[in-house]
Amino acid sequence: MYGIFHGDTIRVHATASDLKDAYAVTTAPHLTFSLEGELGLYTGKTRTLAAIKSLMERRRAELQQQIDRYGELAAPYKAMQTILAWNTLYDAPNHRVITPVSRNWSNGWGGFVLFDWDTYFASYMLSLFDKNLAYANAIEITKAITPQGFIPNYQAPFGNTSWDRSQPPVGSSVILWIYNKYKEKWFLEEVYEELLSWNRWWAKNRDMDGYLCWGSDPLPDSLKKTEEGADINNLEAAKLESGLDNSPMYDSLNFNPRTHLMELADVGLMSLYIMDCHSLATISTILGKKDEAKELGKRASYYNRQLAGLWDEKTGIFLNKRLDNGQISHRLSPTNFYPLLAKACSEKQAERMLKEHYFNPDEFYGEFVIPSISRKDPAFADNDYWRGRIWGPMNFLVYMGMRNYPVQAARLDLIAKSKALLLKNWKKDGGVYENYNSVSGEGGDVNSADGFYHWGALLTFIELIEKGYMD
């Protein structure tokens, strides 16, 4: 049996004879064997079953040796490495190796799906132990940039992509973090122009009265979820751009059909964008692009001043503000802590936010943290996706923000509780879940939490960062 890949023929051999008269349910080319005994499949030189077993045992021992190097973090490292390895696949039509969020999702999207921030997070985790896979994923999602100049919400087979919307701007920061580990300047050069285009796109297309808002342009995405030219409310698509698809923060908001924006000054988006400006300015400086570094610094300062105006002294946290009527939103999620990422708050403000809200059992604190909406919010009880469940990327981003301030107690608490949540499920059923129940800590209690979704491993990756493995 053989496969032909653009002129390269790969022959597949086996240690047993194939079945010529199998009860196959397909007329397509296929290879069938009896599974009554042991079977070895291989390419290249001839190998016996004993030789294959010996090779596998040698590789297994090498992998175990790699795992054991992490000592007390061996189990969480193994969970992270396993989930990333399982979801890594070869995208033959595009001649590349990528790591989509999960094989279940890849199957549902026709072969693969690369989501924006999901893939950047995967590339950062991969950089711990596989530089080439880290580079491959970070570069491929960046090269998915649209003609309009933004990294799309998703890229899937047959040209399917989200022409109308992006996703949270974490790319420049992840690229910089990976660079800080390997110090290979070509990597920055490879993605620089796309990252700069994306950064400029946010300020040009998602600004309303000096604040950044999530939005959706009047273009159909490839899945035909909108009709071209139709005068429709694209609030649902704007929610998808946030990455927090059904967050209660966005319930009953107004979508402006003229600006194509959800009329909410969003603390999370503005914080992530300021962080993006800072990271890309650093990259610009490394590459000797002084004018661009200055441009990015100015944008960071401008939106930092705007974000400062969203601080609420009475409640001790930054709050979203509706731009259609000026009302302040008191619906709290972990995104209200994201100014820590942007270094946009004073040490006193950081201490208040964590003391009065993170450590508040009526809001975010508990045996398991951090719920995606405050525990006292009416929607918390929904336990549905971003309506109350715990998500690895939120814990990860809050942790990265905490690193900017002397808040060791909160940081170590978040690390310990995040690892405990992941290991609770990993030890129970081998699952690394897309999201988790904020009360019971269960990942498999709902159907909307994929059981082998790679960004769940961010829950334990933060301790590997803390212990210096990414320095």
C-alpha positions as CSV (number, residue, x, y, z in Angstrom):
1,M,0.0,0.0,0.0
2,Y,1.3,3.5,-0.7
3,G,0.3,7.1,-0.7
4,I,1.3,9.8,-3.2
5,F,1.9,13.3,-1.8
6,H,2.9,15.8,-4.6
7,G,5.2,13.3,-6.3
8,D,6.6,11.8,-3.1
9,T,5.5,8.2,-2.7
10,I,5.3,6.7,0.8
11,R,5.0,3.0,1.0
12,V,3.3,1.4,4.0
13,H,4.2,-2.1,5.1
14,A,2.9,-4.4,7.8
15,T,4.2,-7.4,9.8
16,A,1.1,-9.5,8.7
17,S,-0.7,-10.0,5.4
18,D,-3.7,-7.8,4.6
19,L,-7.1,-9.3,4.1
20,K,-8.2,-9.4,0.4
21,D,-11.8,-10.4,1.0
22,A,-12.6,-8.2,4.1
23,Y,-16.2,-7.0,4.6
24,A,-15.2,-3.5,3.7
25,V,-18.0,-0.8,3.6
26,T,-16.1,1.4,1.2
27,T,-15.0,1.2,-2.4
28,A,-12.2,3.7,-1.9
29,P,-8.6,2.4,-1.6
30,H,-8.2,0.8,1.7
31,L,-5.9,-1.6,3.7
32,T,-7.5,-4.1,6.0
33,F,-6.0,-6.5,8.6
34,S,-7.2,-9.0,11.1
35,L,-6.9,-7.8,14.7
36,E,-6.8,-11.3,16.2
37,G,-3.1,-10.9,16.9
38,E,-0.4,-8.3,17.2
39,L,0.3,-6.1,14.2
40,G,3.0,-3.7,13.2
41,L,2.7,-1.0,10.6
42,Y,5.8,0.8,9.3
43,T,7.4,2.8,6.4
44,G,11.0,2.7,5.2
45,K,13.2,-0.2,5.8
46,T,11.8,-3.6,6.7
47,R,11.1,-4.1,10.4
48,T,9.9,-7.1,12.3
49,L,7.3,-6.9,15.0
50,A,10.0,-7.4,17.6
51,A,12.0,-4.5,16.1
52,I,9.0,-2.3,16.2
53,K,8.3,-3.1,19.8
54,S,11.9,-2.4,20.7
55,L,11.8,1.0,19.0
56,M,8.5,1.9,20.7
57,E,9.9,0.9,24.1
58,R,13.0,3.0,23.5
59,R,11.0,6.0,22.5
60,R,8.7,5.5,25.5
61,A,11.6,5.5,27.9
62,E,13.0,8.6,26.3
63,L,9.7,10.4,26.7
64,Q,9.4,9.2,30.3
65,Q,12.8,10.6,31.0
66,Q,11.8,13.9,29.6
67,I,8.6,13.9,31.8
68,D,10.6,13.0,34.9
69,R,12.8,16.0,34.6
70,Y,9.9,18.1,35.8
71,G,9.8,16.5,39.2
72,E,6.7,17.5,41.1
73,L,5.3,19.0,37.9
74,A,5.7,15.8,36.0
75,A,2.0,14.9,36.1
76,P,0.7,18.3,34.9
77,Y,3.5,18.5,32.3
78,K,2.4,15.1,31.0
79,A,-1.2,16.2,30.8
80,M,-0.2,19.3,28.8
81,Q,2.2,17.5,26.5
82,T,-0.3,14.7,25.9
83,I,-3.2,17.0,24.9
84,L,-1.0,19.0,22.5
85,A,0.6,15.9,20.9
86,W,-2.8,14.3,20.4
87,N,-4.3,17.3,18.7
88,T,-1.3,17.9,16.4
89,L,-2.0,16.8,12.8
90,Y,-0.7,17.1,9.3
91,D,-2.8,19.3,7.1
92,A,-2.0,17.7,3.7
93,P,-3.7,20.2,1.3
94,N,-1.7,23.0,2.9
95,H,1.5,21.0,3.5
96,R,1.8,21.9,7.1
97,V,1.8,20.5,10.7
98,I,-0.6,22.4,13.0
99,T,-2.2,21.9,16.4
100,P,-6.0,22.7,16.3
101,V,-8.0,22.9,19.5
102,S,-9.2,19.3,19.4
103,R,-9.7,16.4,17.1
104,N,-13.4,16.5,17.6
105,W,-13.6,20.1,16.5
106,S,-11.3,19.4,13.6
107,N,-13.6,16.6,12.4
108,G,-16.6,18.9,12.7
109,W,-15.0,21.6,10.6
110,G,-14.0,19.3,7.8
111,G,-10.4,18.5,8.7
112,F,-9.1,21.3,10.9
113,V,-10.0,24.6,12.5
114,L,-7.5,27.2,13.7
115,F,-9.0,29.7,16.1
116,D,-7.1,32.9,16.6
117,W,-6.2,33.1,20.3
118,D,-6.5,29.4,20.9
119,T,-3.7,28.7,18.4
120,Y,-1.5,31.5,19.8
121,F,-1.9,30.0,23.3
122,A,-1.1,26.5,21.9
123,S,2.1,27.8,20.3
124,Y,3.2,29.3,23.6
125,M,2.7,26.0,25.5
126,L,4.4,24.1,22.7
127,S,7.5,26.4,23.0
128,L,8.2,24.7,26.3
129,F,9.3,21.5,24.7
130,D,9.0,21.8,20.8
131,K,10.4,24.9,19.2
132,N,9.5,23.9,15.7
133,L,5.8,23.2,16.5
134,A,5.6,26.4,18.4
135,Y,6.9,28.4,15.5
136,A,4.7,26.5,13.0
137,N,1.5,27.2,14.8
138,A,2.3,30.9,15.6
139,I,3.3,31.6,12.1
140,E,0.4,29.7,10.4
141,I,-2.3,31.5,12.4
142,T,-0.6,34.9,11.8
143,K,-0.4,34.1,8.0
144,A,-4.1,33.5,8.0
145,I,-4.5,37.3,8.0
146,T,-7.4,38.6,5.9
147,P,-7.1,41.2,3.0
148,Q,-8.7,43.7,5.4
149,G,-5.6,43.3,7.7
150,F,-6.8,41.3,10.7
151,I,-6.1,37.8,12.0
152,P,-9.5,36.1,11.7
153,N,-11.7,34.5,14.3
154,Y,-11.1,31.1,12.6
155,Q,-9.5,29.5,9.5
156,A,-10.9,26.2,8.2
157,P,-10.6,24.0,5.1
158,F,-11.8,25.1,1.6
159,G,-11.1,28.8,2.3
160,N,-13.6,29.1,5.1
161,T,-12.7,32.0,7.4
162,S,-14.4,34.8,9.3
163,W,-14.2,37.8,7.0
164,D,-16.3,39.9,9.4
165,R,-14.5,39.6,12.7
166,S,-11.2,38.9,14.5
167,Q,-10.6,37.6,18.0
168,P,-8.7,38.9,21.1
169,P,-5.3,40.5,20.2
170,V,-2.9,38.2,22.0
171,G,-0.6,37.5,19.1
172,S,2.2,40.0,19.5
173,S,2.5,39.1,23.2
174,V,2.7,35.4,22.6
175,I,5.2,35.9,19.7
176,L,7.4,38.0,22.0
177,W,7.2,35.5,24.8
178,I,8.3,32.7,22.5
179,Y,11.1,34.9,21.2
180,N,12.3,35.6,24.7
181,K,12.9,31.8,25.1
182,Y,14.7,31.2,21.9
183,K,16.1,34.6,20.8
184,E,15.8,33.9,17.0
185,K,15.2,37.2,15.3
186,W,14.0,35.7,12.0
187,F,10.9,34.5,13.8
188,L,9.9,38.1,14.6
189,E,10.7,39.2,11.1
190,E,8.5,36.5,9.7
191,V,5.3,37.7,11.3
192,Y,6.1,41.4,11.9
193,E,4.2,43.0,9.1
194,E,1.0,41.0,9.8
195,L,1.1,41.8,13.5
196,L,1.6,45.5,12.7
197,S,-1.3,45.5,10.3
198,W,-3.5,43.8,12.8
199,N,-2.6,46.3,15.5
200,R,-3.5,49.2,13.3
201,W,-6.7,47.5,12.2
202,W,-8.1,47.6,15.8
203,A,-7.7,51.3,16.2
204,K,-9.1,52.0,12.8
205,N,-12.1,49.7,12.8
206,R,-13.0,49.0,16.5
207,D,-12.8,52.5,18.0
208,M,-15.9,54.4,19.2
209,D,-15.5,57.7,20.9
210,G,-12.0,56.8,22.0
211,Y,-12.8,53.4,23.4
212,L,-12.4,50.0,21.8
213,C,-15.4,47.8,21.2
214,W,-16.0,44.3,19.8
215,G,-17.6,44.3,16.4
216,S,-18.6,42.5,13.2
217,D,-18.2,44.1,9.7
218,P,-21.1,43.8,7.2
219,L,-19.5,40.9,5.3
220,P,-20.7,37.2,5.4
221,D,-18.3,34.8,7.0
222,S,-17.5,31.7,5.0
223,L,-20.2,29.7,6.8
224,K,-22.9,32.1,5.5
225,K,-24.0,33.2,9.0
226,T,-25.0,36.6,7.6
227,E,-26.4,37.7,4.3
228,E,-24.3,40.0,2.2
229,G,-25.6,43.5,2.1
230,A,-28.5,42.7,4.5
231,D,-29.4,45.2,7.2
232,I,-29.1,42.9,10.2
233,N,-28.1,43.0,13.8
234,N,-24.6,41.5,14.1
235,L,-24.5,41.5,17.8
236,E,-24.0,37.7,18.0
237,A,-21.0,37.9,15.6
238,A,-19.5,40.7,17.7
239,K,-19.8,38.4,20.7
240,L,-17.9,35.8,18.8
241,E,-15.1,38.3,18.1
242,S,-14.7,38.7,21.9
243,G,-14.0,34.9,22.2
244,L,-16.6,34.9,25.0
245,D,-19.5,33.8,22.8
246,N,-22.3,33.9,25.3
247,S,-20.9,36.0,28.2
248,P,-23.6,37.7,30.3
249,M,-21.5,40.9,30.0
250,Y,-22.9,41.3,26.5
251,D,-26.6,40.5,27.2
252,S,-29.1,43.1,26.0
253,L,-26.4,45.4,24.5
254,N,-27.0,47.5,21.4
255,F,-25.2,46.8,18.1
256,N,-24.8,49.9,16.0
257,P,-25.4,49.1,12.3
258,R,-23.6,52.2,11.2
259,T,-20.3,51.6,13.1
260,H,-20.7,47.8,13.1
261,L,-19.8,47.8,16.8
262,M,-21.2,46.5,20.0
263,E,-21.7,49.8,21.9
264,L,-19.7,48.8,25.0
265,A,-16.3,50.2,26.1
266,D,-14.7,46.9,26.9
267,V,-12.1,46.8,29.7
268,G,-10.9,43.4,28.5
269,L,-10.4,44.4,24.9
270,M,-8.7,47.7,25.7
271,S,-6.3,46.0,28.2
272,L,-5.4,43.3,25.7
273,Y,-4.9,45.9,23.0
274,I,-2.6,48.0,25.2
275,M,-0.6,44.9,26.0
276,D,-0.4,44.2,22.2
277,C,0.9,47.7,21.6
278,H,3.6,47.3,24.3
279,S,4.7,43.9,23.0
280,L,4.8,45.0,19.4
281,A,6.7,48.1,20.3
282,T,9.3,45.9,22.0
283,I,9.4,43.7,18.9
284,S,9.8,46.9,16.7
285,T,12.7,48.0,18.8
286,I,14.4,44.6,18.6
287,L,14.1,44.8,14.8
288,G,15.3,48.4,14.7
289,K,12.0,49.9,13.5
290,K,12.1,53.0,15.6
291,D,9.3,54.9,13.9
292,E,6.9,52.0,14.4
293,A,7.9,51.6,18.0
294,K,7.1,55.2,18.6
295,E,3.8,54.9,16.8
296,L,2.8,51.9,19.0
297,G,3.9,53.7,22.1
298,K,1.6,56.6,21.4
299,R,-1.3,54.3,20.8
300,A,-0.7,52.5,24.0
301,S,-0.5,55.7,25.9
302,Y,-3.7,57.0,24.4
303,Y,-5.8,54.0,25.2
304,N,-4.2,53.7,28.6
305,R,-5.6,57.1,29.4
306,Q,-9.0,56.0,28.1
307,L,-8.9,52.9,30.2
308,A,-7.9,54.8,33.3
309,G,-11.3,56.6,33.0
310,L,-13.1,53.2,33.5
311,W,-11.7,52.8,37.0
312,D,-14.5,52.9,39.5
313,E,-13.2,54.1,42.9
314,K,-16.3,53.0,44.7
315,T,-16.2,49.4,43.7
316,G,-12.4,49.2,43.4
317,I,-12.2,47.8,39.9
318,F,-12.3,48.8,36.2
319,L,-15.8,48.6,34.8
320,N,-17.2,48.3,31.3
321,K,-19.3,51.3,30.1
322,R,-22.2,51.4,27.6
323,L,-21.6,53.9,24.9
324,D,-25.2,54.2,23.8
325,N,-26.5,55.6,27.2
326,G,-23.3,56.1,29.3
327,Q,-24.4,53.5,31.9
328,I,-21.6,51.7,33.8
329,S,-21.9,47.9,33.8
330,H,-21.4,46.1,37.1
331,R,-21.4,42.6,35.6
332,L,-18.0,41.3,36.5
333,S,-15.8,38.7,34.8
334,P,-12.1,37.9,34.9
335,T,-11.7,40.4,32.0
336,N,-12.1,43.2,34.6
337,F,-8.7,42.1,36.0
338,Y,-7.0,42.4,32.5
339,P,-5.7,46.0,33.2
340,L,-3.1,44.1,35.1
341,L,-1.9,42.8,31.7
342,A,-1.6,46.3,30.3
343,K,0.2,47.6,33.4
344,A,-2.6,50.2,33.4
345,C,-3.2,50.3,37.2
346,S,-1.3,51.5,40.2
347,E,-0.1,49.0,42.8
348,K,-2.8,50.2,45.1
349,Q,-5.5,49.6,42.5
350,A,-4.1,46.2,41.8
351,E,-4.2,45.3,45.5
352,R,-7.8,46.6,45.8
353,M,-9.0,44.6,42.7
354,L,-7.6,41.4,44.1
355,K,-8.5,41.8,47.7
356,E,-12.0,43.1,47.1
357,H,-12.9,40.9,44.1
358,Y,-10.6,38.0,43.4
359,F,-10.6,37.0,47.1
360,N,-14.3,37.7,47.5
361,P,-16.2,34.4,47.8
362,D,-19.4,36.2,46.6
363,E,-17.7,37.0,43.4
364,F,-14.7,35.0,42.2
365,Y,-13.1,33.1,45.1
366,G,-13.8,29.5,46.1
367,E,-12.4,26.0,46.0
368,F,-12.2,26.4,42.2
369,V,-11.3,29.7,40.4
370,I,-11.8,31.9,38.4
371,P,-15.5,31.6,37.2
372,S,-16.2,33.4,33.9
373,I,-18.8,35.6,35.5
374,S,-19.2,36.7,39.1
375,R,-20.8,34.1,41.4
376,K,-23.4,36.7,42.5
377,D,-24.4,37.4,38.9
378,P,-27.8,35.9,38.0
379,A,-26.3,34.1,35.0
380,F,-23.7,32.2,37.1
381,A,-26.2,29.5,37.8
382,D,-26.5,28.8,34.1
383,N,-23.2,26.8,34.2
384,D,-23.2,27.2,30.4
385,Y,-20.0,27.9,28.5
386,W,-18.9,31.5,29.4
387,R,-21.9,31.9,31.8
388,G,-20.3,30.8,35.0
389,R,-17.7,28.1,34.0
390,I,-14.0,28.2,34.5
391,W,-11.7,28.6,31.5
392,G,-8.0,28.1,31.2
393,P,-7.3,31.2,29.0
394,M,-8.9,33.5,31.6
395,N,-6.9,32.0,34.5
396,F,-3.8,32.3,32.3
397,L,-4.3,35.9,31.3
398,V,-5.1,37.0,34.9
399,Y,-1.9,35.2,36.0
400,M,0.2,36.9,33.4
401,G,-1.2,40.2,34.6
402,M,-0.5,39.4,38.2
403,R,3.2,38.9,37.2
404,N,3.4,42.7,36.6
405,Y,2.6,43.5,40.3
406,P,3.9,42.5,43.8
407,V,0.8,40.3,44.5
408,Q,2.5,37.1,45.3
409,A,-0.3,35.7,47.6
410,A,-2.9,36.0,44.9
411,R,-0.6,34.7,42.2
412,L,0.4,31.6,44.1
413,D,-3.2,31.0,45.1
414,L,-4.3,31.1,41.5
415,I,-1.5,28.7,40.4
416,A,-2.3,26.2,43.1
417,K,-6.1,26.2,42.5
418,S,-5.7,26.1,38.7
419,K,-3.4,23.0,38.9
420,A,-5.7,21.3,41.3
421,L,-8.6,21.8,39.0
422,L,-6.8,20.3,36.0
423,L,-5.4,17.3,38.0
424,K,-8.8,16.6,39.5
425,N,-10.1,15.7,36.1
426,W,-6.9,14.4,34.6
427,K,-6.6,11.8,37.4
428,K,-10.3,11.0,37.2
429,D,-10.8,10.4,33.5
430,G,-7.8,11.6,31.6
431,G,-9.6,14.7,30.4
432,V,-8.2,18.1,29.7
433,Y,-11.4,20.1,29.4
434,E,-12.4,23.1,27.4
435,N,-14.1,24.5,30.5
436,Y,-15.0,23.4,34.1
437,N,-17.8,23.7,36.6
438,S,-17.0,26.5,39.1
439,V,-18.7,24.7,42.0
440,S,-17.9,21.0,41.6
441,G,-14.7,21.4,39.5
442,E,-16.1,18.8,37.0
443,G,-15.3,19.1,33.3
444,G,-17.5,16.4,32.0
445,D,-20.8,17.5,33.7
446,V,-22.0,19.3,30.5
447,N,-22.0,18.5,26.8
448,S,-20.5,21.9,25.9
449,A,-17.0,21.1,27.3
450,D,-14.8,19.2,25.0
451,G,-12.9,16.6,26.9
452,F,-9.6,16.9,25.1
453,Y,-9.2,20.6,24.3
454,H,-5.7,21.9,24.4
455,W,-6.1,25.3,26.0
456,G,-7.4,23.6,29.2
457,A,-3.7,22.8,29.8
458,L,-3.1,26.5,30.4
459,L,-4.4,25.8,33.9
460,T,-1.1,24.0,34.7
461,F,1.2,25.8,32.2
462,I,1.1,28.8,34.5
463,E,3.0,26.9,37.2
464,L,5.7,25.9,34.7
465,I,6.1,29.6,33.9
466,E,6.2,30.5,37.6
467,K,8.9,27.9,38.3
468,G,11.1,29.4,35.6
469,Y,10.9,26.8,32.8
470,M,10.0,29.5,30.3
471,D,12.8,31.9,31.2
